[in-house]
Amino acid sequence: SYTKMIHAHNFAGLNAETFRTNHLDVYPQSTARDILLGRVDRRVIVLTSPQVNALKGLSDDEIEEARKRILAAIAESQGIGGEPILEIKPTVVQIASHHPDVAVRAAMMILERSGSMTCESGGTSPVTAIDLNLGCPQSIARKGGYGAFLHDDSPDTTYSVLSKLRSKLPQEIGVTAKIRLPPTQAHADAGKLGNMSKINGPQTMDERMRCLIDCGVDLITVHGRTRFDNKVTVGAADWDAVAQCVQSARDYSGDPHYPIFANGGIECHHDVNKCLDKTNASGVMSSESLLEVPGLFCPGKGEIASSCTAKDVLERQLGYADMYLDYATVIPPLSGSLGVRGGSFNVVRSHLFKFLHRYLEENHDLRSWLGDQELNTIKQARDLMTDLRSRYNKIDEEQLRLKNSWGDDSSWYRRHRRRNTEEPDEPIQLSIEERKQLAKLRIQKMKEQRMKKFVNTD
């Protein structure tokens, strides 16, 4: 798993202890595991004030019930009746930096604070790798001199940072890079690359892969879009270009298994194998869609909405939100840069907006309520969940299918993009009786709309 991105300059500052505390969990994963299993008191973790604020109004019994629900869900997923197996999995910390020495200083501090320099079996979970963010296309990355802007506009600086990380960090700690496709000559001709438009023009994909490998990077994740494919301008991910990157890296490195992950265009579980087949990548990374459907990589839990019943989609998304609230109840998230008082809950709020996106778009009052800063505790969030669930509980399958929330285009993932697909989706096969019922409901809805229009005219 990857952490949220950490600004190396802010993390490594002389008077940055508050920033470091709010941005990196340094307690051992083994401790988190023992808390979930009930072997140690959850209070062994010293919570920051924003984390404490997020838990206001919750009793010890409510927190304990949340812990038990988590264990029951894990045990069910593992198909066992007793205590579930909680694995300690590798963690990659992503940083942003355009200064080699600052990047190394921040990375070493992260390794030391997390116990990764002196880790023993069963102790503090090690950070497996440090990842350099070379893919962010947002304007904040332009201002900060990182992400895709650093790689596109200052490739020499980019490779200096990566080379120094690889030379200074312990060899057992990986150095990885998440990148985007390079801009095209058309972008340069249009003057979109600043000084790079006037000097040598953009790198080719092959040049980019060779430079990364020369830096000693251990793994590369390639997003199949350029930095200009962002938000409302986003299109389908270019998996052919990712495949070219995969082949180029393996040819140049001489390693037929050089690890390249593909990213972009992963909307549902079906897309995972499709992407692997198309790109020959070692693995697939998901970001946007995974925020809405955390079970995307699990067969049967991450399918596109139209291939499921409307009830199943509803229960799936409400279930994700409920389970996330349970985890946040047992170990509240760090606040990061989201505020001193309500920062921890602001992290929770952000995730709930994504899990529940398609239903909040139909319930604007609840969407406004969730966005209101007066709603700032997990207990209040559970009240909102109860309200939302009650609005759909009495709606049957046919009526749910008439709502926009069942549509594929209502997902968080599709708010800016089209699905990365080459063939149309297969239509859902309905029985004759189901088609009759849907037709009746559509006619009824049309009549109601006409009556409303008639009443308004009067």
C-alpha positions in Angstrom: 0.0 0.0 0.0 1.0 3.6 -0.6 0.8 6.4 1.9 -0.5 9.8 1.0 2.2 12.0 -0.6 4.5 13.8 1.8 6.3 17.1 0.9 10.0 16.3 1.6 10.8 20.0 2.2 8.1 20.3 4.9 8.8 17.0 6.5 12.6 17.5 6.8 12.4 21.1 8.1 14.2 22.0 11.4 11.0 23.0 13.1 8.6 20.6 11.4 7.8 18.1 14.2 4.1 19.0 14.1 4.0 18.4 10.3 5.8 15.1 10.8 3.4 14.0 13.5 0.3 14.9 11.4 1.5 13.3 8.2 3.1 9.9 9.1 1.8 7.1 11.3 4.9 5.7 12.9 3.4 3.2 15.3 4.1 -0.4 14.4 1.7 -2.2 12.2 2.0 -5.1 14.6 0.5 -2.7 17.3 -2.4 -1.9 15.0 -2.9 -5.6 14.4 -2.9 -6.4 18.1 -5.4 -3.6 18.8 -7.7 -5.0 16.2 -7.3 -8.5 17.7 -8.0 -7.1 21.1 -4.7 -8.2 22.5 -3.7 -4.7 23.7 -5.6 -1.6 24.7 -6.2 0.8 21.8 -5.0 3.6 24.1 -1.4 2.4 23.6 -1.5 4.7 20.6 -1.3 8.3 21.6 -3.8 10.2 19.5 -3.4 13.7 18.3 -6.1 16.2 19.3 -7.8 16.1 15.8 -8.1 12.3 16.2 -9.6 12.7 19.6 -12.1 15.3 18.3 -13.2 12.9 15.6 -14.2 10.3 18.3 -16.3 12.7 20.4 -19.6 11.3 21.5 -18.6 7.6 21.0 -18.6 5.4 24.0 -16.0 2.7 24.7 -18.7 0.1 24.0 -19.4 1.6 20.5 -15.6 1.6 19.7 -15.4 -2.0 20.8 -18.3 -3.0 18.7 -16.6 -1.4 15.7 -13.5 -3.5 16.4 -15.6 -6.7 16.5 -17.3 -5.9 13.2 -13.9 -5.4 11.5 -12.7 -8.8 12.7 -16.0 -10.5 11.7 -15.7 -9.1 8.2 -12.1 -10.2 7.8 -12.9 -13.6 9.1 -15.8 -13.9 6.7 -13.6 -12.9 3.8 -11.1 -15.5 4.7 -13.8 -18.2 5.1 -12.8 -19.0 8.7 -14.9 -19.1 11.9 -12.2 -18.2 14.4 -9.7 -15.4 14.8 -8.8 -14.0 11.4 -5.2 -13.8 10.1 -4.0 -10.2 9.9 -1.0 -9.8 7.7 1.5 -7.1 8.0 1.9 -5.8 4.4 4.6 -3.7 2.8 4.3 0.0 2.8 5.6 2.5 0.3 5.9 6.1 1.3 5.5 8.6 -1.5 7.4 11.9 -1.3 7.5 15.0 -3.5 10.8 16.9 -4.0 12.9 18.7 -6.6 16.0 18.9 -4.4 18.2 15.7 -4.1 19.6 16.5 -0.6 16.2 17.4 0.8 14.6 14.2 -0.7 17.3 12.0 0.9 17.0 13.8 4.3 13.3 13.3 4.3 13.5 9.7 3.2 16.1 8.9 5.9 13.9 10.5 8.6 10.9 8.5 7.4 12.9 5.3 7.6 14.2 6.1 11.0 10.9 7.2 12.5 9.1 4.2 11.2 11.8 1.8 12.5 12.6 0.6 9.1 16.4 1.0 9.6 16.5 -1.4 12.5 13.4 -3.5 12.0 13.1 -7.0 13.6 10.6 -9.7 12.7 7.3 -8.9 14.4 8.4 -5.4 15.4 7.8 -2.1 13.6 6.6 -2.7 10.1 9.3 -1.5 7.6 8.8 1.0 4.9 9.6 -1.2 1.8 10.3 1.7 -0.6 10.4 5.4 -1.1 8.4 6.6 -4.2 9.0 9.9 -5.9 5.8 11.6 -7.2 6.4 12.3 -10.9 2.8 12.0 -11.9 0.6 14.6 -10.3 -0.9 16.9 -13.0 -2.6 19.4 -10.6 -1.8 23.1 -10.6 -0.5 22.7 -7.0 2.2 20.4 -8.3 3.2 23.1 -10.8 3.5 25.7 -8.0 5.4 23.2 -5.8 7.8 22.1 -8.6 7.0 18.4 -8.3 4.9 15.7 -10.0 4.5 15.6 -13.8 5.7 19.2 -14.1 9.1 18.3 -12.6 9.5 15.4 -14.9 8.3 17.2 -18.0 10.0 20.5 -17.5 13.2 19.6 -15.5 14.1 16.0 -16.4 17.8 16.5 -15.3 16.7 17.6 -11.9 14.3 14.6 -11.7 17.0 12.1 -12.4 19.4 13.8 -9.9 16.8 13.3 -7.2 16.2 9.6 -8.1 19.9 8.9 -8.4 20.8 10.4 -5.1 17.9 8.5 -3.4 19.2 5.2 -4.8 22.8 5.9 -3.9 22.1 7.0 -0.3 19.2 4.8 0.9 19.9 1.2 2.1 19.9 -1.3 -0.8 17.0 -3.3 0.8 14.8 -0.2 0.6 13.4 0.3 -2.9 13.3 3.5 -4.8 10.3 3.7 -7.1 8.8 6.3 -9.4 5.2 7.0 -10.5 5.2 8.8 -13.8 3.0 9.9 -16.7 3.5 9.6 -20.4 5.8 12.4 -21.7 4.1 15.3 -23.5 4.1 15.2 -27.3 5.8 17.4 -29.9 2.4 18.8 -30.5 2.3 20.1 -26.9 5.8 21.6 -27.4 4.8 23.3 -30.7 1.8 24.8 -29.0 4.1 26.4 -26.4 2.6 24.3 -23.5 6.0 23.2 -22.1 7.5 26.5 -21.2 11.3 26.6 -21.8 11.3 23.0 -22.8 9.2 24.0 -25.8 12.1 26.2 -27.0 15.1 24.0 -26.2 15.2 20.3 -27.0 11.5 19.5 -27.0 10.0 16.7 -24.8 11.6 13.3 -24.2 10.3 10.3 -26.0 8.9 7.4 -24.0 12.0 5.3 -24.7 14.3 8.1 -23.6 12.3 8.5 -20.4 12.4 4.8 -19.5 16.2 4.6 -20.2 16.9 7.6 -17.9 14.8 6.1 -15.1 16.6 2.8 -15.3 20.0 4.5 -15.4 19.0 6.1 -12.1 18.7 2.7 -10.5 15.0 2.9 -10.0 13.6 -0.5 -8.7 10.1 -0.2 -10.0 8.2 2.2 -12.3 4.5 2.9 -12.4 3.3 4.4 -15.7 0.1 6.3 -15.9 -1.2 6.0 -19.5 -2.0 9.7 -19.8 0.0 13.0 -20.1 -0.3 15.8 -17.6 -2.6 17.5 -20.0 -5.2 14.7 -19.7 -6.7 15.9 -16.4 -10.2 16.4 -15.0 -12.6 17.6 -17.7 -9.9 17.0 -20.4 -9.3 13.4 -19.4 -9.8 10.7 -22.0 -9.1 7.0 -22.2 -5.8 5.8 -20.9 -3.3 4.9 -23.6 -2.5 1.3 -22.8 -0.6 0.9 -26.0 1.8 3.6 -24.8 2.1 1.8 -21.5 2.9 -1.4 -23.3 5.7 0.4 -25.2 7.1 1.6 -21.9 7.1 -1.9 -20.5 8.9 -3.3 -23.5 11.3 -0.4 -23.7 12.3 -0.8 -20.0 12.8 -4.6 -20.3 14.8 -4.3 -23.5 17.1 -1.6 -22.1 17.5 -3.2 -18.7 18.1 -6.7 -20.1 15.6 -8.0 -17.5 12.6 -9.6 -19.1 10.8 -9.3 -15.8 11.7 -5.7 -15.0 8.8 -4.5 -12.8 6.5 -2.0 -14.4 3.0 -1.3 -13.1 0.2 0.1 -15.3 -2.0 2.9 -14.1 -5.0 4.7 -15.6 -8.3 3.4 -17.1 -8.9 0.9 -14.2 -12.6 1.5 -13.5 -13.7 -2.0 -12.4 -12.4 -5.5 -11.7 -12.8 -6.5 -15.3 -10.4 -3.8 -16.4 -7.5 -5.3 -14.3 -6.9 -8.4 -16.4 -7.8 -6.5 -19.5 -5.0 -4.0 -18.8 -2.5 -6.7 -17.9 -3.2 -8.5 -21.1 -2.9 -5.3 -23.2 0.2 -3.9 -21.5 2.1 -7.0 -20.3 2.8 -5.0 -17.1 3.9 -6.7 -13.9 0.9 -5.3 -12.0 -1.9 -2.7 -12.0 -2.3 0.3 -9.8 -5.6 2.0 -9.2 -6.2 5.4 -7.6 -9.5 7.2 -8.4 -11.8 4.2 -8.7 -10.3 2.5 -5.7 -11.3 5.4 -3.6 -14.9 4.7 -4.4 -14.7 0.9 -4.6 -11.9 -0.4 -2.3 -12.8 -4.0 -3.3 -12.0 -3.3 -6.9 -9.2 -6.0 -7.0 -11.5 -8.7 -5.5 -13.6 -10.8 -7.9 -17.2 -10.1 -7.5 -16.7 -7.0 -5.3 -15.4 -4.4 -7.8 -17.7 -4.8 -10.9 -19.2 -1.9 -12.8 -22.6 -0.9 -11.5 -24.7 -2.0 -14.6 -23.4 -5.6 -14.3 -24.9 -5.8 -10.7 -28.4 -5.4 -9.4 -29.2 -1.9 -8.1 -29.7 -3.3 -4.6 -26.2 -4.9 -4.7 -24.6 -1.7 -5.7 -26.4 0.2 -2.9 -25.4 -2.3 -0.3 -21.9 -2.5 -1.5 -21.3 1.3 -1.3 -23.1 1.7 2.0 -21.1 -1.3 3.3 -17.8 0.3 2.3 -18.8 3.5 4.1 -19.9 1.6 7.2 -16.7 -0.5 7.3 -14.5 2.5 6.8 -16.2 4.3 9.7 -15.5 1.2 11.8 -11.7 1.4 11.0 -11.7 5.2 11.6 -13.4 4.6 14.9 -10.7 2.1 16.1 -7.7 4.0 14.7 -8.7 7.5 13.5 -6.7 8.8 10.5 -4.1 11.5 10.9 -5.2 15.0 9.9 -2.4 15.7 7.5 -2.9 19.3 6.2 -6.7 19.3 6.7 -6.8 21.3 9.9 -5.9 21.2 13.6 -9.4 20.9 15.1 -11.3 18.9 12.5 -8.5 17.5 10.4 -8.9 13.9 11.3 -12.6 13.9 10.5 -12.0 15.9 7.3 -10.1 12.8 6.1 -13.1 10.7 6.9 -15.4 13.2 5.2 -13.4 13.1 2.0 -13.6 9.3 1.9 -17.4 9.3 2.6 -18.0 11.7 -0.3 -16.3 9.2 -2.7 -18.0 6.0 -1.3 -21.4 7.6 -1.4 -21.0 9.9 -4.4 -23.7 8.4 -6.6 -26.3 8.6 -3.8 -25.4 12.0 -2.4 -26.0 13.3 -6.0 -29.6 12.3 -5.5 -29.8 13.6 -1.9 -28.5 17.2 -2.1 -29.5 17.9 1.5 -27.3 15.0 2.8 -24.5 16.1 0.5 -24.7 19.6 2.0 -24.9 18.2 5.5 -21.8 16.0 4.9 -20.0 19.1 3.6 -21.0 21.3 6.6 -18.1 21.9 9.0 -20.6 21.5 11.9 -20.7 17.8 11.0 -17.2 16.9 12.4 -17.4 13.6 14.3 -17.7 9.9 13.3 -20.9 9.7 15.4 -22.6 12.4 13.3 -21.4 10.6 10.2 -23.1 7.5 11.4 -26.4 9.5 11.9 -26.1 10.6 8.3 -25.6 7.0 7.1 -28.7 6.0 9.0 -30.7 8.7 7.3 -29.3 7.8 3.8 -30.0 4.1 4.3 -33.6 4.8 5.4 -34.3 6.7 2.2 -33.5 3.6 0.1 -34.7 0.8 2.3 -38.3 0.7 1.1 -37.4 1.1 -2.6 -37.5 -2.1 -4.6 -35.2 -3.2 -7.4 -37.3 -1.9 -10.3 -37.6 1.5 -8.7 -33.9 1.6 -7.9 -33.0 0.9 -11.5 -34.9 4.0 -12.6 -32.7 6.2 -10.4 -29.6 7.8 -11.8 -27.6 6.3 -8.9 -27.6 2.9 -10.6 -26.1 4.3 -13.8 -22.5 3.7 -14.6 -22.0 7.4 -15.3 -23.1 8.3 -11.7 -19.8 6.9 -10.3 -17.1 9.0 -8.7 -14.7 7.6 -11.3 -16.8 8.9 -14.2 -17.4 12.4 -12.9 -14.6 13.6 -15.4 -14.0 10.8 -17.7 -15.4 8.2 -20.1 -14.8 4.5 -19.4 -11.6 3.1 -20.9 -13.2 0.5 -23.2 -13.0 -0.6 -26.7 -16.3 -2.4 -26.9 -19.8 -1.5 -25.7 -20.9 -3.1 -22.5 -23.2 -6.1 -22.8 -26.8 -5.2 -22.0 -28.3 -6.6 -18.8 -30.6 -9.4 -19.6 -34.0 -8.9 -18.1 -36.9 -11.2 -18.0 -40.1 -10.3 -19.9 -41.8 -9.7 -16.6 -39.0 -7.4 -15.4 -39.2 -5.4 -18.7 -43.0 -5.0 -18.2 -42.5 -3.7 -14.7 -39.8 -1.3 -15.8 -42.1 0.0 -18.6 -44.9 0.5 -16.2 -42.7 2.5 -13.8 -41.4 4.7 -16.6 -45.0 5.4 -17.7 -45.9 6.2 -14.1 -42.9 8.5 -13.7 -43.8 10.4 -17.0 -47.4 10.8 -15.8 -46.2 12.3 -12.5 -43.9 14.7 -14.3 -46.8 15.9 -16.5 -49.0 16.4 -13.5 -46.4 18.4 -11.8 -46.0 20.6 -14.9 -49.8 21.0 -15.0 -50.0 22.0 -11.4 -47.2 24.5 -11.8 -48.9 26.0 -14.8 -52.1 26.6 -12.8 
